[in-house]
Amino acid sequence: QVRPVESGGGSVQAGGSLRLSCTTSGYIMNCMGWFRQAPGKERERVASIDMKGMTSYADSVKGRFTISQDNAKNTLYLQMNSLKPEDTAMYYCAVSAWPQCTSSQGAYHYWGQGTQVTVSS
């Protein structure tokens, strides 16, 4: 059973940085991603990475966020720099049922409980 567990959220001022971590119960050979959901908004994909290391980002975070993984530690990371108030949301780690990443959230079968990120102006 894959059980993603997120950590690293918190409160920062605009322009600051945070690094989110997501540990899983075992080695993951499928696509993994970070998603976020702000109050009153739909959940959106932030970034994803496949087992070959190919990454994809939402336009709103390109150049500011970096997704990476440490397979030896079964850990997924999201480095977030130049944070903006609009980045405030609950951030979720998710594991896809497929090796290739897709834009469909339905492909992600395993979800963590989330970690809150709050950016103040």
Salt bridges, closest charged atoms under 4 A:
GLU44 OE2 - ARG36 NE 2.65
ASP59 OD1 - LYS62 NZ 3.13
ASP87 OD1 - ARG36 NH1 2.93
ASP87 OD2 - ARG64 NH1 2.73
